[in-house]
Amino acid sequence: MYIERTLEDFLKKATGQFPVTLVTGPRQVGKTTVLQHLGKDNRAYVTLDDPTLATLAKDEPALFLQRFQAPVLIDEIQYAPELLPYIKIAVDKDRKNGMFWLTGSQQFHLMQGVTESLAGRVGIVNLLGLSLKEQQGNAAKAVPFMPTQKQLQQRLKISPVLSLKKIYDVIWRGTFPAIALDDDADRDYFYRSYIQTYLQRDIRNLANVGDETAFLKFLRAAAARTGQLLNISDMARDADVSVTTAKRWLSILEVSGIVYLLEPYYSNTTKRLVKAPKLYFLDTGLCTYLTEWSSPETLEAGAMSGAVLETFIFTEILKSYWHNGKRAPLYYYRDKDKKEIDLLIIQDETIYPLEFKKTASPDKNAARNFRLLKQPEKKVGEKGVICLSETLLPIAKEVSAIPVGLL
């Protein structure tokens, strides 16, 4: 069963504008599936997961492109970066848009080759797991999230009410299509296999990680800290590795789409703001598997329930931008007094602040930190507290209680 993805419209636009379109993202999020669906009638498909084809692409890239001519979808391009200069030659010769679709799950190595070989010729988009709107069959109506009344009222019309149990079930299972769309699939078996594949393939390709056991400890340490300020020394201590090694491993988690580092908002008008990023896991199912929560019920009642809810909310907002082919203008605010605002969306010189709360009935205190935003260079727009409320309600002037289900 194919599930419509929000990214489809942007992929069509990118194909009409660029000779090459590259879709990046973690393994198993559906990159190949969406491109095969869009190109099934007029585009050849080849995967470099096939060792024979990967060898041909690396050793004889010109011959490879003669055999698999444009328009073509080349899957897992990171296994043969030697192809990129030859793709450039083909593009410059024919000068047609939509010639090559590429996918890849390791952004660092890919971006090095792409920026060197295909600058100005490639449109790059990021795909993550299924968003709530995609799971609900409303992919085409999913727009970049903004807490404005106009948009929230539109979301209210197409969004079902989500119970506490349903929300934590979605969080616990995660958003990889293979597990999110099949209630009968064994969730633990899926993630156990995913981690094994990740360690054995991507990690060995991205870096020489000699001790996989230590790396797995580091991965678990990162999962346990989702939604927290990055403290690389603590993570290094948990994995019993040096800080230098921990920094290198964190960069691997970033480029392979496992974690996201949310940068703080910083203004020249004050020096009292924290400059460390916040760490978020990009899939809550993988995060809760690594931290060993055995069911949605134990997760909801446990010590990480607030952190994983925050992570889920953040990743849904991030997807709303990336799956529309847009840069995510997202930051957080924290000062030296530890006063924090969970998320700032900055658009058109306006700050839209958001808090994330595990409560069904937030009061004015939930929005008290919004008054910290007194920046002369930017105005503050409408505000929201995303929470477990069942309906959209005002809680203060220009502050709404926003149900998680509206994301």
Summary of the structure (lengths in Angstrom):
residues: 407
radius of gyration: 21.8
end to end distance: 23.6
largest distance: 66.1
contacts: 1354
relative contact order: 0.12
helix: 47%
strand: 18%
